[in-house]
Amino acid sequence: MMSNRGLRSGKAYRRRLGVAKAFTMGAILGQSNEQTVDYFEHEALGKTVFRTPAGKQLAEEGRAYALEFLKRLRRELTYRDGG
């Protein structure tokens, strides 16, 4: 079993950071959903480097999926808040 220290360190942390984990950590840190979306989009997404052609393809597809998810989530959060 990996310690919390291992999960939070550099590349290992970024590799494991997904949308669910971003929102879990955002809640723990007291961030709003909007702040968490901003952090994930600008600080976490796309930071992991893939070196193989297959890895690069998977990363590109995953990033596109995550960006579309975040776009839809922003619309829903705006709608929820009456915007």
mmCIF file of the N, C-alpha and C atoms, coordinates in Angstrom:
data_MODEL
# 
_entry.id   MODEL 
# 
loop_
_atom_site.group_PDB 
_atom_site.id 
_atom_site.type_symbol 
_atom_site.label_atom_id 
_atom_site.label_alt_id 
_atom_site.label_comp_id 
_atom_site.label_asym_id 
_atom_site.label_entity_id 
_atom_site.label_seq_id 
_atom_site.pdbx_PDB_ins_code 
_atom_site.Cartn_x 
_atom_site.Cartn_y 
_atom_site.Cartn_z 
_atom_site.occupancy 
_atom_site.B_iso_or_equiv 
_atom_site.pdbx_formal_charge 
_atom_site.auth_seq_id 
_atom_site.auth_comp_id 
_atom_site.auth_asym_id 
_atom_site.auth_atom_id 
_atom_site.pdbx_PDB_model_num 
ATOM 1   N N  . MET A 1 1  ? 0.842   -1.187 0.000   1.00 0.00 ? 1  MET A N  1 
ATOM 2   C CA . MET A 1 1  ? 0.000   0.000  0.000   1.00 0.00 ? 1  MET A CA 1 
ATOM 3   C C  . MET A 1 1  ? 0.887   1.250  0.000   1.00 0.00 ? 1  MET A C  1 
ATOM 4   N N  . MET A 1 2  ? 0.496   2.224  -0.806  1.00 0.00 ? 2  MET A N  1 
ATOM 5   C CA . MET A 1 2  ? 1.286   3.446  -0.934  1.00 0.00 ? 2  MET A CA 1 
ATOM 6   C C  . MET A 1 2  ? 0.894   4.440  0.158   1.00 0.00 ? 2  MET A C  1 
ATOM 7   N N  . SER A 1 3  ? 1.852   5.125  0.698   1.00 0.00 ? 3  SER A N  1 
ATOM 8   C CA . SER A 1 3  ? 1.579   6.119  1.727   1.00 0.00 ? 3  SER A CA 1 
ATOM 9   C C  . SER A 1 3  ? 0.987   7.372  1.096   1.00 0.00 ? 3  SER A C  1 
ATOM 10  N N  . ASN A 1 4  ? 0.374   8.223  1.919   1.00 0.00 ? 4  ASN A N  1 
ATOM 11  C CA . ASN A 1 4  ? -0.141  9.503  1.421   1.00 0.00 ? 4  ASN A CA 1 
ATOM 12  C C  . ASN A 1 4  ? 0.970   10.343 0.830   1.00 0.00 ? 4  ASN A C  1 
ATOM 13  N N  . ARG A 1 5  ? 2.143   10.257 1.409   1.00 0.00 ? 5  ARG A N  1 
ATOM 14  C CA . ARG A 1 5  ? 3.282   11.028 0.907   1.00 0.00 ? 5  ARG A CA 1 
ATOM 15  C C  . ARG A 1 5  ? 3.574   10.659 -0.543  1.00 0.00 ? 5  ARG A C  1 
ATOM 16  N N  . GLY A 1 6  ? 3.534   9.355  -0.854  1.00 0.00 ? 6  GLY A N  1 
ATOM 17  C CA . GLY A 1 6  ? 3.777   8.910  -2.218  1.00 0.00 ? 6  GLY A CA 1 
ATOM 18  C C  . GLY A 1 6  ? 2.717   9.395  -3.183  1.00 0.00 ? 6  GLY A C  1 
ATOM 19  N N  . LEU A 1 7  ? 1.466   9.448  -2.724  1.00 0.00 ? 7  LEU A N  1 
ATOM 20  C CA . LEU A 1 7  ? 0.383   9.908  -3.588  1.00 0.00 ? 7  LEU A CA 1 
ATOM 21  C C  . LEU A 1 7  ? 0.464   11.394 -3.879  1.00 0.00 ? 7  LEU A C  1 
ATOM 22  N N  . ARG A 1 8  ? 1.035   12.149 -2.974  1.00 0.00 ? 8  ARG A N  1 
ATOM 23  C CA . ARG A 1 8  ? 1.073   13.599 -3.143  1.00 0.00 ? 8  ARG A CA 1 
ATOM 24  C C  . ARG A 1 8  ? 2.366   14.095 -3.799  1.00 0.00 ? 8  ARG A C  1 
ATOM 25  N N  . SER A 1 9  ? 3.286   13.232 -4.059  1.00 0.00 ? 9  SER A N  1 
ATOM 26  C CA . SER A 1 9  ? 4.571   13.686 -4.576  1.00 0.00 ? 9  SER A CA 1 
ATOM 27  C C  . SER A 1 9  ? 4.564   13.770 -6.092  1.00 0.00 ? 9  SER A C  1 
ATOM 28  N N  . GLY A 1 10 ? 5.002   14.883 -6.608  1.00 0.00 ? 10 GLY A N  1 
ATOM 29  C CA . GLY A 1 10 ? 5.265   15.151 -8.010  1.00 0.00 ? 10 GLY A CA 1 
ATOM 30  C C  . GLY A 1 10 ? 4.501   14.353 -9.037  1.00 0.00 ? 10 GLY A C  1 
ATOM 31  N N  . LYS A 1 11 ? 5.242   13.622 -9.861  1.00 0.00 ? 11 LYS A N  1 
ATOM 32  C CA . LYS A 1 11 ? 4.675   12.905 -10.993 1.00 0.00 ? 11 LYS A CA 1 
ATOM 33  C C  . LYS A 1 11 ? 3.697   11.821 -10.569 1.00 0.00 ? 11 LYS A C  1 
ATOM 34  N N  . ALA A 1 12 ? 3.984   11.132 -9.472  1.00 0.00 ? 12 ALA A N  1 
ATOM 35  C CA . ALA A 1 12 ? 3.075   10.073 -9.015  1.00 0.00 ? 12 ALA A CA 1 
ATOM 36  C C  . ALA A 1 12 ? 1.698   10.659 -8.716  1.00 0.00 ? 12 ALA A C  1 
ATOM 37  N N  . TYR A 1 13 ? 1.668   11.820 -8.105  1.00 0.00 ? 13 TYR A N  1 
ATOM 38  C CA . TYR A 1 13 ? 0.388   12.468 -7.783  1.00 0.00 ? 13 TYR A CA 1 
ATOM 39  C C  . TYR A 1 13 ? -0.341  12.874 -9.051  1.00 0.00 ? 13 TYR A C  1 
ATOM 40  N N  . ARG A 1 14 ? 0.354   13.500 -9.978  1.00 0.00 ? 14 ARG A N  1 
ATOM 41  C CA . ARG A 1 14 ? -0.289  13.950 -11.216 1.00 0.00 ? 14 ARG A CA 1 
ATOM 42  C C  . ARG A 1 14 ? -0.834  12.786 -12.019 1.00 0.00 ? 14 ARG A C  1 
ATOM 43  N N  . ARG A 1 15 ? -0.132  11.655 -12.025 1.00 0.00 ? 15 ARG A N  1 
ATOM 44  C CA . ARG A 1 15 ? -0.617  10.496 -12.778 1.00 0.00 ? 15 ARG A CA 1 
ATOM 45  C C  . ARG A 1 15 ? -1.927  9.982  -12.208 1.00 0.00 ? 15 ARG A C  1 
ATOM 46  N N  . ARG A 1 16 ? -2.106  10.119 -10.918 1.00 0.00 ? 16 ARG A N  1 
ATOM 47  C CA . ARG A 1 16 ? -3.301  9.590  -10.269 1.00 0.00 ? 16 ARG A CA 1 
ATOM 48  C C  . ARG A 1 16 ? -4.419  10.614 -10.173 1.00 0.00 ? 16 ARG A C  1 
ATOM 49  N N  . LEU A 1 17 ? -4.138  11.834 -10.545 1.00 0.00 ? 17 LEU A N  1 
ATOM 50  C CA . LEU A 1 17 ? -5.129  12.893 -10.398 1.00 0.00 ? 17 LEU A CA 1 
ATOM 51  C C  . LEU A 1 17 ? -6.141  12.810 -11.528 1.00 0.00 ? 17 LEU A C  1 
ATOM 52  N N  . GLY A 1 18 ? -7.362  12.537 -11.169 1.00 0.00 ? 18 GLY A N  1 
ATOM 53  C CA . GLY A 1 18 ? -8.454  12.512 -12.125 1.00 0.00 ? 18 GLY A CA 1 
ATOM 54  C C  . GLY A 1 18 ? -9.513  13.484 -11.658 1.00 0.00 ? 18 GLY A C  1 
ATOM 55  N N  . VAL A 1 19 ? -10.568 13.554 -12.397 1.00 0.00 ? 19 VAL A N  1 
ATOM 56  C CA . VAL A 1 19 ? -11.634 14.486 -12.052 1.00 0.00 ? 19 VAL A CA 1 
ATOM 57  C C  . VAL A 1 19 ? -12.185 14.187 -10.661 1.00 0.00 ? 19 VAL A C  1 
ATOM 58  N N  . ALA A 1 20 ? -12.445 12.930 -10.361 1.00 0.00 ? 20 ALA A N  1 
ATOM 59  C CA . ALA A 1 20 ? -13.002 12.584 -9.044  1.00 0.00 ? 20 ALA A CA 1 
ATOM 60  C C  . ALA A 1 20 ? -12.052 12.978 -7.923  1.00 0.00 ? 20 ALA A C  1 
ATOM 61  N N  . LYS A 1 21 ? -10.777 12.719 -8.113  1.00 0.00 ? 21 LYS A N  1 
ATOM 62  C CA . LYS A 1 21 ? -9.805  13.056 -7.072  1.00 0.00 ? 21 LYS A CA 1 
ATOM 63  C C  . LYS A 1 21 ? -9.694  14.573 -6.922  1.00 0.00 ? 21 LYS A C  1 
ATOM 64  N N  . ALA A 1 22 ? -9.753  15.292 -8.022  1.00 0.00 ? 22 ALA A N  1 
ATOM 65  C CA . ALA A 1 22 ? -9.684  16.751 -7.949  1.00 0.00 ? 22 ALA A CA 1 
ATOM 66  C C  . ALA A 1 22 ? -10.828 17.300 -7.099  1.00 0.00 ? 22 ALA A C  1 
ATOM 67  N N  . PHE A 1 23 ? -12.038 16.761 -7.304  1.00 0.00 ? 23 PHE A N  1 
ATOM 68  C CA . PHE A 1 23 ? -13.169 17.251 -6.530  1.00 0.00 ? 23 PHE A CA 1 
ATOM 69  C C  . PHE A 1 23 ? -13.111 16.795 -5.080  1.00 0.00 ? 23 PHE A C  1 
ATOM 70  N N  . THR A 1 24 ? -12.582 15.623 -4.836  1.00 0.00 ? 24 THR A N  1 
ATOM 71  C CA . THR A 1 24 ? -12.407 15.167 -3.459  1.00 0.00 ? 24 THR A CA 1 
ATOM 72  C C  . THR A 1 24 ? -11.428 16.083 -2.731  1.00 0.00 ? 24 THR A C  1 
ATOM 73  N N  . MET A 1 25 ? -10.299 16.360 -3.361  1.00 0.00 ? 25 MET A N  1 
ATOM 74  C CA . MET A 1 25 ? -9.296  17.236 -2.736  1.00 0.00 ? 25 MET A CA 1 
ATOM 75  C C  . MET A 1 25 ? -9.829  18.661 -2.611  1.00 0.00 ? 25 MET A C  1 
ATOM 76  N N  . GLY A 1 26 ? -10.557 19.115 -3.622  1.00 0.00 ? 26 GLY A N  1 
ATOM 77  C CA . GLY A 1 26 ? -11.145 20.454 -3.554  1.00 0.00 ? 26 GLY A CA 1 
ATOM 78  C C  . GLY A 1 26 ? -12.082 20.596 -2.369  1.00 0.00 ? 26 GLY A C  1 
ATOM 79  N N  . ALA A 1 27 ? -12.896 19.569 -2.130  1.00 0.00 ? 27 ALA A N  1 
ATOM 80  C CA . ALA A 1 27 ? -13.811 19.600 -0.985  1.00 0.00 ? 27 ALA A CA 1 
ATOM 81  C C  . ALA A 1 27 ? -13.040 19.620 0.329   1.00 0.00 ? 27 ALA A C  1 
ATOM 82  N N  . ILE A 1 28 ? -11.998 18.810 0.407   1.00 0.00 ? 28 ILE A N  1 
ATOM 83  C CA . ILE A 1 28 ? -11.174 18.774 1.624   1.00 0.00 ? 28 ILE A CA 1 
ATOM 84  C C  . ILE A 1 28 ? -10.533 20.134 1.885   1.00 0.00 ? 28 ILE A C  1 
ATOM 85  N N  . LEU A 1 29 ? -10.110 20.808 0.821   1.00 0.00 ? 29 LEU A N  1 
ATOM 86  C CA . LEU A 1 29 ? -9.443  22.102 0.957   1.00 0.00 ? 29 LEU A CA 1 
ATOM 87  C C  . LEU A 1 29 ? -10.418 23.279 1.060   1.00 0.00 ? 29 LEU A C  1 
ATOM 88  N N  . GLY A 1 30 ? -11.715 22.974 0.980   1.00 0.00 ? 30 GLY A N  1 
ATOM 89  C CA . GLY A 1 30 ? -12.721 24.027 1.105   1.00 0.00 ? 30 GLY A CA 1 
ATOM 90  C C  . GLY A 1 30 ? -12.928 24.844 -0.161  1.00 0.00 ? 30 GLY A C  1 
ATOM 91  N N  . GLN A 1 31 ? -12.535 24.303 -1.307  1.00 0.00 ? 31 GLN A N  1 
ATOM 92  C CA . GLN A 1 31 ? -12.719 25.015 -2.574  1.00 0.00 ? 31 GLN A CA 1 
ATOM 93  C C  . GLN A 1 31 ? -14.158 24.862 -3.060  1.00 0.00 ? 31 GLN A C  1 
ATOM 94  N N  . SER A 1 32 ? -14.615 25.872 -3.785  1.00 0.00 ? 32 SER A N  1 
ATOM 95  C CA . SER A 1 32 ? -15.904 25.743 -4.454  1.00 0.00 ? 32 SER A CA 1 
ATOM 96  C C  . SER A 1 32 ? -15.730 24.824 -5.662  1.00 0.00 ? 32 SER A C  1 
ATOM 97  N N  . ASN A 1 33 ? -16.844 24.358 -6.217  1.00 0.00 ? 33 ASN A N  1 
ATOM 98  C CA . ASN A 1 33 ? -16.748 23.540 -7.425  1.00 0.00 ? 33 ASN A CA 1 
ATOM 99  C C  . ASN A 1 33 ? -16.064 24.310 -8.551  1.00 0.00 ? 33 ASN A C  1 
ATOM 100 N N  . GLU A 1 34 ? -16.373 25.587 -8.667  1.00 0.00 ? 34 GLU A N  1 
ATOM 101 C CA . GLU A 1 34 ? -15.777 26.417 -9.709  1.00 0.00 ? 34 GLU A CA 1 
ATOM 102 C C  . GLU A 1 34 ? -14.261 26.535 -9.541  1.00 0.00 ? 34 GLU A C  1 
ATOM 103 N N  . GLN A 1 35 ? -13.809 26.715 -8.302  1.00 0.00 ? 35 GLN A N  1 
ATOM 104 C CA . GLN A 1 35 ? -12.372 26.789 -8.038  1.00 0.00 ? 35 GLN A CA 1 
ATOM 105 C C  . GLN A 1 35 ? -11.687 25.474 -8.382  1.00 0.00 ? 35 GLN A C  1 
ATOM 106 N N  . THR A 1 36 ? -12.351 24.373 -8.075  1.00 0.00 ? 36 THR A N  1 
ATOM 107 C CA . THR A 1 36 ? -11.780 23.062 -8.373  1.00 0.00 ? 36 THR A CA 1 
ATOM 108 C C  . THR A 1 36 ? -11.683 22.848 -9.879  1.00 0.00 ? 36 THR A C  1 
ATOM 109 N N  . VAL A 1 37 ? -12.714 23.234 -10.618 1.00 0.00 ? 37 VAL A N  1 
ATOM 110 C CA . VAL A 1 37 ? -12.685 23.122 -12.082 1.00 0.00 ? 37 VAL A CA 1 
ATOM 111 C C  . VAL A 1 37 ? -11.526 23.945 -12.631 1.00 0.00 ? 37 VAL A C  1 
ATOM 112 N N  . ASP A 1 38 ? -11.378 25.180 -12.158 1.00 0.00 ? 38 ASP A N  1 
ATOM 113 C CA . ASP A 1 38 ? -10.282 26.037 -12.623 1.00 0.00 ? 38 ASP A CA 1 
ATOM 114 C C  . ASP A 1 38 ? -8.927  25.407 -12.330 1.00 0.00 ? 38 ASP A C  1 
ATOM 115 N N  . TYR A 1 39 ? -8.746  24.912 -11.111 1.00 0.00 ? 39 TYR A N  1 
ATOM 116 C CA . TYR A 1 39 ? -7.482  24.293 -10.745 1.00 0.00 ? 39 TYR A CA 1 
ATOM 117 C C  . TYR A 1 39 ? -7.192  23.097 -11.644 1.00 0.00 ? 39 TYR A C  1 
ATOM 118 N N  . PHE A 1 40 ? -8.176  22.222 -11.787 1.00 0.00 ? 40 PHE A N  1 
ATOM 119 C CA . PHE A 1 40 ? -7.978  21.008 -12.584 1.00 0.00 ? 40 PHE A CA 1 
ATOM 120 C C  . PHE A 1 40 ? -7.623  21.363 -14.025 1.00 0.00 ? 40 PHE A C  1 
ATOM 121 N N  . GLU A 1 41 ? -8.357  22.313 -14.585 1.00 0.00 ? 41 GLU A N  1 
ATOM 122 C CA . GLU A 1 41 ? -8.137  22.686 -15.982 1.00 0.00 ? 41 GLU A CA 1 
ATOM 123 C C  . GLU A 1 41 ? -6.782  23.345 -16.210 1.00 0.00 ? 41 GLU A C  1 
ATOM 124 N N  . HIS A 1 42 ? -6.373  24.228 -15.319 1.00 0.00 ? 42 HIS A N  1 
ATOM 125 C CA . HIS A 1 42 ? -5.166  25.032 -15.553 1.00 0.00 ? 42 HIS A CA 1 
ATOM 126 C C  . HIS A 1 42 ? -3.904  24.514 -14.883 1.00 0.00 ? 42 HIS A C  1 
ATOM 127 N N  . GLU A 1 43 ? -4.044  23.729 -13.824 1.00 0.00 ? 43 GLU A N  1 
ATOM 128 C CA . GLU A 1 43 ? -2.866  23.279 -13.084 1.00 0.00 ? 43 GLU A CA 1 
ATOM 129 C C  . GLU A 1 43 ? -2.581  21.786 -13.189 1.00 0.00 ? 43 GLU A C  1 
ATOM 130 N N  . ALA A 1 44 ? -3.604  20.971 -13.346 1.00 0.00 ? 44 ALA A N  1 
ATOM 131 C CA . ALA A 1 44 ? -3.395  19.523 -13.287 1.00 0.00 ? 44 ALA A CA 1 
ATOM 132 C C  . ALA A 1 44 ? -3.506  18.844 -14.650 1.00 0.00 ? 44 ALA A C  1 
ATOM 133 N N  . LEU A 1 45 ? -4.475  19.238 -15.428 1.00 0.00 ? 45 LEU A N  1 
ATOM 134 C CA . LEU A 1 45 ? -4.746  18.568 -16.694 1.00 0.00 ? 45 LEU A CA 1 
ATOM 135 C C  . LEU A 1 45 ? -3.603  18.765 -17.683 1.00 0.00 ? 45 LEU A C  1 
ATOM 136 N N  . GLY A 1 46 ? -3.118  17.671 -18.211 1.00 0.00 ? 46 GLY A N  1 
ATOM 137 C CA . GLY A 1 46 ? -2.082  17.742 -19.232 1.00 0.00 ? 46 GLY A CA 1 
ATOM 138 C C  . GLY A 1 46 ? -0.669  17.873 -18.717 1.00 0.00 ? 46 GLY A C  1 
ATOM 139 N N  . LYS A 1 47 ? -0.455  17.715 -17.426 1.00 0.00 ? 47 LYS A N  1 
ATOM 140 C CA . LYS A 1 47 ? 0.893   17.861 -16.869 1.00 0.00 ? 47 LYS A CA 1 
ATOM 141 C C  . LYS A 1 47 ? 1.730   16.588 -16.985 1.00 0.00 ? 47 LYS A C  1 
ATOM 142 N N  . THR A 1 48 ? 1.067   15.451 -17.125 1.00 0.00 ? 48 THR A N  1 
ATOM 143 C CA . THR A 1 48 ? 1.798   14.193 -17.234 1.00 0.00 ? 48 THR A CA 1 
ATOM 144 C C  . THR A 1 48 ? 2.334   14.039 -18.656 1.00 0.00 ? 48 THR A C  1 
ATOM 145 N N  . VAL A 1 49 ? 3.566   13.589 -18.772 1.00 0.00 ? 49 VAL A N  1 
ATOM 146 C CA . VAL A 1 49 ? 4.208   13.418 -20.075 1.00 0.00 ? 49 VAL A CA 1 
ATOM 147 C C  . VAL A 1 49 ? 4.149   11.946 -20.477 1.00 0.00 ? 49 VAL A C  1 
ATOM 148 N N  . PHE A 1 50 ? 3.643   11.694 -21.667 1.00 0.00 ? 50 PHE A N  1 
ATOM 149 C CA . PHE A 1 50 ? 3.605   10.345 -22.219 1.00 0.00 ? 50 PHE A CA 1 
ATOM 150 C C  . PHE A 1 50 ? 4.628   10.280 -23.349 1.00 0.00 ? 50 PHE A C  1 
ATOM 151 N N  . ARG A 1 51 ? 5.357   9.197  -23.415 1.00 0.00 ? 51 ARG A N  1 
ATOM 152 C CA . ARG A 1 51 ? 6.468   9.110  -24.361 1.00 0.00 ? 51 ARG A CA 1 
ATOM 153 C C  . ARG A 1 51 ? 6.211   8.181  -25.551 1.00 0.00 ? 51 ARG A C  1 
ATOM 154 N N  . THR A 1 52 ? 5.366   7.193  -25.389 1.00 0.00 ? 52 THR A N  1 
ATOM 155 C CA . THR A 1 52 ? 5.129   6.257  -26.488 1.00 0.00 ? 52 THR A CA 1 
ATOM 156 C C  . THR A 1 52 ? 4.001   6.784  -27.371 1.00 0.00 ? 52 THR A C  1 
ATOM 157 N N  . PRO A 1 53 ? 3.965   6.386  -28.625 1.00 0.00 ? 53 PRO A N  1 
ATOM 158 C CA . PRO A 1 53 ? 2.861   6.817  -29.487 1.00 0.00 ? 53 PRO A CA 1 
ATOM 159 C C  . PRO A 1 53 ? 1.492   6.428  -28.919 1.00 0.00 ? 53 PRO A C  1 
ATOM 160 N N  . ALA A 1 54 ? 1.387   5.213  -28.391 1.00 0.00 ? 54 ALA A N  1 
ATOM 161 C CA . ALA A 1 54 ? 0.109   4.773  -27.816 1.00 0.00 ? 54 ALA A CA 1 
ATOM 162 C C  . ALA A 1 54 ? -0.252  5.622  -26.591 1.00 0.00 ? 54 ALA A C  1 
ATOM 163 N N  . GLY A 1 55 ? 0.726   5.886  -25.751 1.00 0.00 ? 55 GLY A N  1 
ATOM 164 C CA . GLY A 1 55 ? 0.492   6.712  -24.572 1.00 0.00 ? 55 GLY A CA 1 
ATOM 165 C C  . GLY A 1 55 ? 0.084   8.128  -24.938 1.00 0.00 ? 55 GLY A C  1 
ATOM 166 N N  . LYS A 1 56 ? 0.745   8.694  -25.936 1.00 0.00 ? 56 LYS A N  1 
ATOM 167 C CA . LYS A 1 56 ? 0.402   10.043 -26.388 1.00 0.00 ? 56 LYS A CA 1 
ATOM 168 C C  . LYS A 1 56 ? -1.020  10.099 -26.927 1.00 0.00 ? 56 LYS A C  1 
ATOM 169 N N  . GLN A 1 57 ? -1.415  9.060  -27.677 1.00 0.00 ? 57 GLN A N  1 
ATOM 170 C CA . GLN A 1 57 ? -2.776  8.997  -28.210 1.00 0.00 ? 57 GLN A CA 1 
ATOM 171 C C  . GLN A 1 57 ? -3.799  8.915  -27.080 1.00 0.00 ? 57 GLN A C  1 
ATOM 172 N N  . LEU A 1 58 ? -3.535  8.048  -26.110 1.00 0.00 ? 58 LEU A N  1 
ATOM 173 C CA . LEU A 1 58 ? -4.446  7.920  -24.969 1.00 0.00 ? 58 LEU A CA 1 
ATOM 174 C C  . LEU A 1 58 ? -4.537  9.224  -24.184 1.00 0.00 ? 58 LEU A C  1 
ATOM 175 N N  . ALA A 1 59 ? -3.408  9.884  -24.007 1.00 0.00 ? 59 ALA A N  1 
ATOM 176 C CA . ALA A 1 59 ? -3.386  11.146 -23.276 1.00 0.00 ? 59 ALA A CA 1 
ATOM 177 C C  . ALA A 1 59 ? -4.192  12.214 -24.010 1.00 0.00 ? 59 ALA A C  1 
ATOM 178 N N  . GLU A 1 60 ? -4.049  12.275 -25.306 1.00 0.00 ? 60 GLU A N  1 
ATOM 179 C CA . GLU A 1 60 ? -4.782  13.260 -26.103 1.00 0.00 ? 60 GLU A CA 1 
ATOM 180 C C  . GLU A 1 60 ? -6.292  13.012 -26.008 1.00 0.00 ? 60 GLU A C  1 
ATOM 181 N N  . GLU A 1 61 ? -6.691  11.750 -26.117 1.00 0.00 ? 61 GLU A N  1 
ATOM 182 C CA . GLU A 1 61 ? -8.111  11.404 -26.008 1.00 0.00 ? 61 GLU A CA 1 
ATOM 183 C C  . GLU A 1 61 ? -8.644  11.708 -24.612 1.00 0.00 ? 61 GLU A C  1 
ATOM 184 N N  . GLY A 1 62 ? -7.867  11.366 -23.603 1.00 0.00 ? 62 GLY A N  1 
ATOM 185 C CA . GLY A 1 62 ? -8.284  11.622 -22.230 1.00 0.00 ? 62 GLY A CA 1 
ATOM 186 C C  . GLY A 1 62 ? -8.404  13.097 -21.926 1.00 0.00 ? 62 GLY A C  1 
ATOM 187 N N  . ARG A 1 63 ? -7.468  13.880 -22.431 1.00 0.00 ? 63 ARG A N  1 
ATOM 188 C CA . ARG A 1 63 ? -7.502  15.329 -22.213 1.00 0.00 ? 63 ARG A CA 1 
ATOM 189 C C  . ARG A 1 63 ? -8.715  15.943 -22.898 1.00 0.00 ? 63 ARG A C  1 
ATOM 190 N N  . ALA A 1 64 ? -8.998  15.516 -24.129 1.00 0.00 ? 64 ALA A N  1 
ATOM 191 C CA . ALA A 1 64 ? -10.163 16.024 -24.859 1.00 0.00 ? 64 ALA A CA 1 
ATOM 192 C C  . ALA A 1 64 ? -11.449 15.680 -24.107 1.00 0.00 ? 64 ALA A C  1 
ATOM 193 N N  . TYR A 1 65 ? -11.530 14.456 -23.599 1.00 0.00 ? 65 TYR A N  1 
ATOM 194 C CA . TYR A 1 65 ? -12.697 14.021 -22.830 1.00 0.00 ? 65 TYR A CA 1 
ATOM 195 C C  . TYR A 1 65 ? -12.848 14.879 -21.571 1.00 0.00 ? 65 TYR A C  1 
ATOM 196 N N  . ALA A 1 66 ? -11.759 15.075 -20.855 1.00 0.00 ? 66 ALA A N  1 
ATOM 197 C CA . ALA A 1 66 ? -11.803 15.856 -19.613 1.00 0.00 ? 66 ALA A CA 1 
ATOM 198 C C  . ALA A 1 66 ? -12.200 17.303 -19.894 1.00 0.00 ? 66 ALA A C  1 
ATOM 199 N N  . LEU A 1 67 ? -11.671 17.893 -20.953 1.00 0.00 ? 67 LEU A N  1 
ATOM 200 C CA . LEU A 1 67 ? -12.028 19.277 -21.288 1.00 0.00 ? 67 LEU A CA 1 
ATOM 201 C C  . LEU A 1 67 ? -13.508 19.406 -21.637 1.00 0.00 ? 67 LEU A C  1 
ATOM 202 N N  . GLU A 1 68 ? -14.035 18.441 -22.371 1.00 0.00 ? 68 GLU A N  1 
ATOM 203 C CA . GLU A 1 68 ? -15.465 18.460 -22.695 1.00 0.00 ? 68 GLU A CA 1 
ATOM 204 C C  . GLU A 1 68 ? -16.294 18.298 -21.420 1.00 0.00 ? 68 GLU A C  1 
ATOM 205 N N  . PHE A 1 69 ? -15.872 17.404 -20.538 1.00 0.00 ? 69 PHE A N  1 
ATOM 206 C CA . PHE A 1 69 ? -16.565 17.228 -19.270 1.00 0.00 ? 69 PHE A CA 1 
ATOM 207 C C  . PHE A 1 69 ? -16.571 18.535 -18.471 1.00 0.00 ? 69 PHE A C  1 
ATOM 208 N N  . LEU A 1 70 ? -15.419 19.189 -18.389 1.00 0.00 ? 70 LEU A N  1 
ATOM 209 C CA . LEU A 1 70 ? -15.320 20.438 -17.624 1.00 0.00 ? 70 LEU A CA 1 
ATOM 210 C C  . LEU A 1 70 ? -16.183 21.535 -18.242 1.00 0.00 ? 70 LEU A C  1 
ATOM 211 N N  . LYS A 1 71 ? -16.245 21.577 -19.562 1.00 0.00 ? 71 LYS A N  1 
ATOM 212 C CA . LYS A 1 71 ? -17.084 22.557 -20.272 1.00 0.00 ? 71 LYS A CA 1 
ATOM 213 C C  . LYS A 1 71 ? -18.558 22.347 -19.911 1.00 0.00 ? 71 LYS A C  1 
ATOM 214 N N  . ARG A 1 72 ? -18.998 21.088 -19.940 1.00 0.00 ? 72 ARG A N  1 
ATOM 215 C CA . ARG A 1 72 ? -20.384 20.776 -19.598 1.00 0.00 ? 72 ARG A CA 1 
ATOM 216 C C  . ARG A 1 72 ? -20.648 21.062 -18.120 1.00 0.00 ? 72 ARG A C  1 
ATOM 217 N N  . LEU A 1 73 ? -19.688 20.736 -17.275 1.00 0.00 ? 73 LEU A N  1 
ATOM 218 C CA . LEU A 1 73 ? -19.849 20.980 -15.848 1.00 0.00 ? 73 LEU A CA 1 
ATOM 219 C C  . LEU A 1 73 ? -19.979 22.468 -15.558 1.00 0.00 ? 73 LEU A C  1 
ATOM 220 N N  . ARG A 1 74 ? -19.180 23.285 -16.223 1.00 0.00 ? 74 ARG A N  1 
ATOM 221 C CA . ARG A 1 74 ? -19.285 24.748 -16.035 1.00 0.00 ? 74 ARG A CA 1 
ATOM 222 C C  . ARG A 1 74 ? -20.689 25.241 -16.401 1.00 0.00 ? 74 ARG A C  1 
ATOM 223 N N  . ARG A 1 75 ? -21.233 24.723 -17.508 1.00 0.00 ? 75 ARG A N  1 
ATOM 224 C CA . ARG A 1 75 ? -22.591 25.124 -17.915 1.00 0.00 ? 75 ARG A CA 1 
ATOM 225 C C  . ARG A 1 75 ? -23.598 24.742 -16.842 1.00 0.00 ? 75 ARG A C  1 
ATOM 226 N N  . GLU A 1 76 ? -23.471 23.530 -16.309 1.00 0.00 ? 76 GLU A N  1 
ATOM 227 C CA . GLU A 1 76 ? -24.410 23.072 -15.288 1.00 0.00 ? 76 GLU A CA 1 
ATOM 228 C C  . GLU A 1 76 ? -24.268 23.873 -13.999 1.00 0.00 ? 76 GLU A C  1 
ATOM 229 N N  . LEU A 1 77 ? -23.040 24.204 -13.625 1.00 0.00 ? 77 LEU A N  1 
ATOM 230 C CA . LEU A 1 77 ? -22.835 24.999 -12.413 1.00 0.00 ? 77 LEU A CA 1 
ATOM 231 C C  . LEU A 1 77 ? -23.408 26.405 -12.599 1.00 0.00 ? 77 LEU A C  1 
ATOM 232 N N  . THR A 1 78 ? -23.247 26.960 -13.785 1.00 0.00 ? 78 THR A N  1 
ATOM 233 C CA . THR A 1 78 ? -23.785 28.286 -14.080 1.00 0.00 ? 78 THR A CA 1 
ATOM 234 C C  . THR A 1 78 ? -25.318 28.250 -14.046 1.00 0.00 ? 78 THR A C  1 
ATOM 235 N N  . TYR A 1 79 ? -25.901 27.208 -14.622 1.00 0.00 ? 79 TYR A N  1 
ATOM 236 C CA . TYR A 1 79 ? -27.356 27.048 -14.638 1.00 0.00 ? 79 TYR A CA 1 
ATOM 237 C C  . TYR A 1 79 ? -27.877 26.900 -13.205 1.00 0.00 ? 79 TYR A C  1 
ATOM 238 N N  . ARG A 1 80 ? -27.179 26.102 -12.411 1.00 0.00 ? 80 ARG A N  1 
ATOM 239 C CA . ARG A 1 80 ? -27.581 25.885 -11.015 1.00 0.00 ? 80 ARG A CA 1 
ATOM 240 C C  . ARG A 1 80 ? -27.588 27.194 -10.238 1.00 0.00 ? 80 ARG A C  1 
ATOM 241 N N  . ASP A 1 81 ? -26.616 28.057 -10.531 1.00 0.00 ? 81 ASP A N  1 
ATOM 242 C CA . ASP A 1 81 ? -26.504 29.321 -9.815  1.00 0.00 ? 81 ASP A CA 1 
ATOM 243 C C  . ASP A 1 81 ? -27.361 30.421 -10.405 1.00 0.00 ? 81 ASP A C  1 
ATOM 244 N N  . GLY A 1 82 ? -28.186 30.077 -11.400 1.00 0.00 ? 82 GLY A N  1 
ATOM 245 C CA . GLY A 1 82 ? -29.112 31.047 -11.971 1.00 0.00 ? 82 GLY A CA 1 
ATOM 246 C C  . GLY A 1 82 ? -28.539 31.891 -13.087 1.00 0.00 ? 82 GLY A C  1 
ATOM 247 N N  . GLY A 1 83 ? -27.373 31.462 -13.636 1.00 0.00 ? 83 GLY A N  1 
ATOM 248 C CA . GLY A 1 83 ? -26.721 32.268 -14.681 1.00 0.00 ? 83 GLY A CA 1 
ATOM 249 C C  . GLY A 1 83 ? -27.141 31.967 -16.001 1.00 0.00 ? 83 GLY A C  1 
# 
